[in-house]
Amino acid sequence: MKNLIVALFCLFAILGCRRTDVRDFTISIPNMTPADHAAITGAIAMYGGVEKSSYKFDDAARTLALKYDSMQVAKKNIEIAIAKAGFTANGVTPESVGAKPKK
């Protein structure tokens, strides 16, 4: 009986450990133009948890939709990286992170 309890505990411990948690994220970037796509993707390229193949720019709505692994990177890190590149991202302004805004 003791061995069964130990085996079940190990099984639940292994199954309970999440290694990935991929989520969808849409970022409002009000001052974005099509010419800014490379600068924005370059700003978030340092994060391994962002799926680069998932980028979907909507120039009419001025948004970027992407997938990210929340076990590797937080939404706020992505927003701050974009703000450091000079773009407001979901209300995080370049000025709030010590960067100059893009015109």
Z-matrix of the N, CA and C atoms (Angstrom, degrees):
N
C 1 1.449
C 2 1.526 1 111.24
N 3 1.337 2 115.53 1 -41.15
C 4 1.460 3 119.48 2 179.73
C 5 1.524 4 110.42 3 -62.80
N 6 1.331 5 117.33 4 -40.56
C 7 1.463 6 121.01 5 179.14
C 8 1.529 7 111.13 6 -63.90
N 9 1.319 8 116.42 7 -36.88
C 10 1.463 9 120.58 8 178.94
C 11 1.525 10 110.57 9 -65.43
N 12 1.304 11 116.75 10 -41.98
C 13 1.468 12 121.02 11 179.10
C 14 1.523 13 110.14 12 -64.61
N 15 1.312 14 117.28 13 -42.70
C 16 1.466 15 121.31 14 178.89
C 17 1.526 16 109.76 15 -64.24
N 18 1.322 17 117.60 16 -43.29
C 19 1.460 18 121.80 17 179.68
C 20 1.526 19 110.92 18 -62.99
N 21 1.330 20 117.23 19 -43.52
C 22 1.462 21 120.78 20 178.67
C 23 1.528 22 110.99 21 -64.77
N 24 1.315 23 116.86 22 -41.38
C 25 1.459 24 120.90 23 178.19
C 26 1.527 25 110.22 24 -59.93
N 27 1.322 26 117.43 25 -45.66
C 28 1.467 27 121.65 26 179.52
C 29 1.524 28 110.81 27 -63.42
N 30 1.323 29 116.73 28 -41.87
C 31 1.448 30 120.99 29 179.37
C 32 1.524 31 110.98 30 -61.83
N 33 1.322 32 117.22 31 -47.01
C 34 1.466 33 120.59 32 179.41
C 35 1.524 34 111.79 33 -66.20
N 36 1.320 35 116.56 34 -35.13
C 37 1.463 36 120.01 35 178.52
C 38 1.525 37 110.39 36 -65.41
N 39 1.323 38 116.93 37 -41.57
C 40 1.462 39 120.65 38 179.83
C 41 1.524 40 110.60 39 -68.25
N 42 1.312 41 116.63 40 -45.95
C 43 1.458 42 120.63 41 -178.26
C 44 1.526 43 112.13 42 -70.68
N 45 1.303 44 116.92 43 -27.53
C 46 1.459 45 120.99 44 -177.08
C 47 1.512 46 114.37 45 -81.01
N 48 1.309 47 118.09 46 -13.80
C 49 1.460 48 121.17 47 -179.21
C 50 1.523 49 109.66 48 -81.96
N 51 1.305 50 115.51 49 108.84
C 52 1.461 51 119.89 50 178.86
C 53 1.511 52 108.60 51 -81.05
N 54 1.301 53 114.83 52 132.26
C 55 1.459 54 119.78 53 178.84
C 56 1.520 55 111.50 54 -103.62
N 57 1.321 56 115.96 55 -27.95
C 58 1.461 57 120.68 56 178.16
C 59 1.523 58 109.42 57 -139.24
N 60 1.293 59 115.10 58 154.23
C 61 1.464 60 122.09 59 175.99
C 62 1.528 61 106.91 60 -150.54
N 63 1.332 62 115.84 61 81.08
C 64 1.450 63 121.47 62 -176.00
C 65 1.524 64 109.39 63 -79.65
N 66 1.326 65 114.48 64 129.12
C 67 1.468 66 121.55 65 -177.56
C 68 1.519 67 110.53 66 -130.96
N 69 1.322 68 114.96 67 157.78
C 70 1.464 69 121.65 68 174.12
C 71 1.524 70 108.65 69 -89.16
N 72 1.330 71 115.63 70 147.41
C 73 1.455 72 120.81 71 -178.57
C 74 1.523 73 108.56 72 -148.07
N 75 1.307 74 117.20 73 127.03
C 76 1.459 75 121.96 74 175.87
C 77 1.520 76 108.35 75 -112.78
N 78 1.320 77 114.82 76 128.03
C 79 1.456 78 121.63 77 -175.74
C 80 1.534 79 108.61 78 -113.30
N 81 1.312 80 116.26 79 125.59
C 82 1.454 81 121.64 80 175.18
C 83 1.528 82 108.16 81 -84.35
N 84 1.333 83 115.93 82 122.03
C 85 1.464 84 121.72 83 -179.59
C 86 1.532 85 106.96 84 -126.86
N 87 1.340 86 117.58 85 83.60
C 88 1.464 87 121.25 86 -170.21
C 89 1.523 88 116.00 87 -61.19
N 90 1.312 89 119.39 88 -28.40
C 91 1.465 90 119.99 89 -178.08
C 92 1.533 91 112.07 90 -99.55
N 93 1.329 92 118.16 91 20.63
C 94 1.463 93 122.89 92 -178.88
C 95 1.530 94 111.25 93 -84.01
N 96 1.324 95 114.74 94 139.36
C 97 1.457 96 121.83 95 171.70
C 98 1.539 97 107.12 96 -123.41
N 99 1.323 98 118.23 97 166.07
C 100 1.471 99 119.28 98 177.74
C 101 1.535 100 113.26 99 -56.54
N 102 1.311 101 117.13 100 -30.24
C 103 1.466 102 120.74 101 178.96
C 104 1.528 103 112.58 102 -68.34
N 105 1.325 104 117.50 103 -15.84
C 106 1.469 105 122.08 104 -176.83
C 107 1.527 106 113.83 105 -90.70
N 108 1.312 107 118.30 106 -5.89
C 109 1.467 108 120.62 107 -175.26
C 110 1.525 109 112.70 108 -54.86
N 111 1.323 110 117.14 109 -45.10
C 112 1.464 111 120.48 110 -178.29
C 113 1.527 112 111.49 111 -64.56
N 114 1.305 113 117.45 112 -40.22
C 115 1.475 114 120.46 113 179.38
C 116 1.526 115 110.83 114 -65.38
N 117 1.312 116 116.41 115 -38.84
C 118 1.465 117 120.44 116 -178.81
C 119 1.523 118 110.52 117 -70.71
N 120 1.327 119 117.02 118 -46.21
C 121 1.466 120 118.59 119 179.42
C 122 1.526 121 110.87 120 -66.69
N 123 1.319 122 116.47 121 -34.05
C 124 1.461 123 119.75 122 176.00
C 125 1.518 124 112.52 123 -64.40
N 126 1.318 125 116.33 124 -34.40
C 127 1.466 126 120.81 125 -179.25
C 128 1.522 127 112.10 126 -67.12
N 129 1.330 128 116.91 127 -33.35
C 130 1.471 129 119.29 128 -177.82
C 131 1.522 130 112.37 129 -100.89
N 132 1.336 131 117.21 130 3.37
C 133 1.471 132 121.40 131 -178.26
C 134 1.528 133 112.89 132 -64.78
N 135 1.315 134 117.65 133 -23.16
C 136 1.466 135 120.04 134 -177.33
C 137 1.526 136 112.64 135 -71.20
N 138 1.319 137 117.27 136 -13.86
C 139 1.466 138 120.14 137 -178.06
C 140 1.518 139 110.45 138 -93.03
N 141 1.330 140 116.15 139 115.45
C 142 1.449 141 121.48 140 179.47
C 143 1.512 142 113.26 141 -67.86
N 144 1.309 143 118.12 142 -20.00
C 145 1.455 144 121.55 143 -177.71
C 146 1.516 145 114.22 144 -82.71
N 147 1.322 146 117.59 145 -2.29
C 148 1.463 147 121.19 146 179.45
C 149 1.530 148 108.05 147 -96.53
N 150 1.339 149 116.49 148 126.27
C 151 1.463 150 120.78 149 179.98
C 152 1.527 151 109.46 150 -81.64
N 153 1.318 152 115.56 151 104.01
C 154 1.461 153 121.18 152 -175.77
C 155 1.524 154 112.68 153 -62.09
N 156 1.315 155 117.02 154 -29.31
C 157 1.470 156 120.34 155 -179.53
C 158 1.527 157 112.26 156 -74.76
N 159 1.325 158 117.34 157 -7.62
C 160 1.468 159 120.77 158 -176.62
C 161 1.525 160 113.78 159 -95.80
N 162 1.326 161 118.63 160 -2.65
C 163 1.464 162 120.92 161 -176.79
C 164 1.525 163 110.80 162 -60.00
N 165 1.338 164 115.72 163 129.90
C 166 1.461 165 121.73 164 174.52
C 167 1.522 166 107.75 165 -135.53
N 168 1.325 167 115.41 166 104.31
C 169 1.461 168 120.77 167 178.20
C 170 1.515 169 109.14 168 -84.74
N 171 1.318 170 116.15 169 135.69
C 172 1.458 171 122.39 170 172.74
C 173 1.524 172 105.92 171 -119.54
N 174 1.328 173 114.98 172 98.40
C 175 1.463 174 119.78 173 -175.15
C 176 1.524 175 112.44 174 -69.65
N 177 1.329 176 117.80 175 -30.01
C 178 1.467 177 120.20 176 178.35
C 179 1.526 178 110.88 177 -67.89
N 180 1.319 179 116.46 178 -42.76
C 181 1.470 180 121.24 179 -179.98
C 182 1.528 181 111.91 180 -88.12
N 183 1.330 182 115.93 181 -10.91
C 184 1.475 183 122.32 182 -177.02
C 185 1.523 184 111.44 183 57.01
N 186 1.325 185 114.50 184 54.53
C 187 1.460 186 121.26 185 178.69
C 188 1.520 187 110.30 186 -132.72
N 189 1.309 188 114.45 187 160.19
C 190 1.456 189 122.92 188 171.94
C 191 1.521 190 106.78 189 -127.34
N 192 1.317 191 115.99 190 122.61
C 193 1.466 192 120.96 191 175.36
C 194 1.521 193 107.03 192 -105.15
N 195 1.323 194 115.96 193 140.33
C 196 1.459 195 120.58 194 179.89
C 197 1.515 196 110.23 195 -154.65
N 198 1.318 197 115.38 196 171.79
C 199 1.461 198 121.81 197 173.43
C 200 1.519 199 107.50 198 -112.97
N 201 1.330 200 115.46 199 142.22
C 202 1.460 201 120.14 200 178.79
C 203 1.520 202 108.98 201 -142.91
N 204 1.318 203 115.91 202 156.30
C 205 1.456 204 122.45 203 177.84
C 206 1.523 205 107.84 204 -97.35
N 207 1.324 206 115.99 205 109.89
C 208 1.466 207 120.27 206 -175.94
C 209 1.532 208 112.91 207 -68.81
N 210 1.327 209 117.10 208 -9.89
C 211 1.463 210 120.04 209 175.61
C 212 1.530 211 111.02 210 -81.87
N 213 1.345 212 116.80 211 -13.05
C 214 1.460 213 121.61 212 -178.64
C 215 1.528 214 113.73 213 -112.91
N 216 1.331 215 116.76 214 -30.72
C 217 1.462 216 120.13 215 -176.43
C 218 1.529 217 109.02 216 -148.69
N 219 1.309 218 116.15 217 146.64
C 220 1.467 219 121.17 218 178.79
C 221 1.531 220 110.29 219 -98.59
N 222 1.323 221 115.12 220 154.92
C 223 1.471 222 120.51 221 177.09
C 224 1.528 223 110.65 222 -53.41
N 225 1.304 224 115.87 223 -44.07
C 226 1.465 225 120.74 224 -176.58
C 227 1.527 226 111.28 225 -61.34
N 228 1.349 227 118.07 226 -35.73
C 229 1.467 228 120.32 227 177.01
C 230 1.523 229 111.15 228 -62.12
N 231 1.331 230 116.78 229 -40.55
C 232 1.458 231 121.61 230 179.35
C 233 1.532 232 109.60 231 -65.62
N 234 1.327 233 116.73 232 -45.65
C 235 1.465 234 120.85 233 179.37
C 236 1.526 235 111.29 234 -61.21
N 237 1.321 236 117.13 235 -42.88
C 238 1.468 237 121.09 236 -179.34
C 239 1.521 238 110.65 237 -66.36
N 240 1.321 239 118.32 238 -39.88
C 241 1.466 240 121.11 239 178.88
C 242 1.526 241 110.72 240 -61.77
N 243 1.318 242 116.64 241 -41.72
C 244 1.468 243 120.60 242 178.14
C 245 1.530 244 110.25 243 -66.79
N 246 1.328 245 116.83 244 -40.66
C 247 1.469 246 120.72 245 178.08
C 248 1.525 247 110.94 246 -63.73
N 249 1.337 248 117.61 247 -37.94
C 250 1.467 249 120.76 248 178.07
C 251 1.527 250 111.47 249 -65.45
N 252 1.331 251 116.19 250 -24.13
C 253 1.464 252 120.53 251 176.99
C 254 1.529 253 111.57 252 -82.05
N 255 1.337 254 116.40 253 -3.48
C 256 1.457 255 120.58 254 175.07
C 257 1.515 256 115.86 255 105.03
N 258 1.322 257 117.68 256 10.88
C 259 1.462 258 121.27 257 -177.29
C 260 1.529 259 110.72 258 -118.82
N 261 1.310 260 117.16 259 139.98
C 262 1.463 261 120.91 260 173.78
C 263 1.527 262 107.43 261 -72.47
N 264 1.325 263 116.64 262 130.95
C 265 1.470 264 121.97 263 -177.63
C 266 1.522 265 108.89 264 -130.10
N 267 1.331 266 116.25 265 108.88
C 268 1.475 267 121.95 266 -178.71
C 269 1.527 268 111.79 267 51.62
N 270 1.309 269 115.79 268 39.95
C 271 1.460 270 120.26 269 176.81
C 272 1.513 271 114.58 270 90.40
N 273 1.325 272 119.12 271 -10.69
C 274 1.467 273 121.68 272 175.93
C 275 1.526 274 106.56 273 -82.30
N 276 1.314 275 116.15 274 114.19
C 277 1.462 276 121.00 275 -174.47
C 278 1.525 277 111.67 276 -92.03
N 279 1.332 278 117.01 277 155.20
C 280 1.463 279 119.46 278 175.24
C 281 1.526 280 112.20 279 -58.33
N 282 1.328 281 115.82 280 -38.51
C 283 1.474 282 119.41 281 -179.74
C 284 1.518 283 111.90 282 -61.89
N 285 1.333 284 117.58 283 -33.20
C 286 1.465 285 120.69 284 -178.17
C 287 1.526 286 112.76 285 -70.68
N 288 1.343 287 116.62 286 -16.18
C 289 1.464 288 120.18 287 178.73
C 290 1.532 289 111.75 288 -115.46
N 291 1.334 290 115.52 289 12.99
C 292 1.461 291 120.90 290 175.91
C 293 1.512 292 114.64 291 78.46
N 294 1.329 293 117.62 292 26.78
C 295 1.474 294 121.55 293 179.61
C 296 1.515 295 110.11 294 -114.44
N 297 1.328 296 115.43 295 162.66
C 298 1.458 297 120.91 296 176.27
C 299 1.519 298 108.83 297 -90.41
N 300 1.321 299 117.20 298 135.51
C 301 1.474 300 119.95 299 179.37
C 302 1.528 301 111.64 300 -71.35
N 303 1.337 302 115.16 301 146.05
C 304 1.466 303 121.38 302 173.12
C 305 1.510 304 108.17 303 -79.61
N 306 1.277 305 117.07 304 141.14
C 307 1.471 306 121.16 305 -179.78
C 308 1.499 307 110.02 306 -92.02
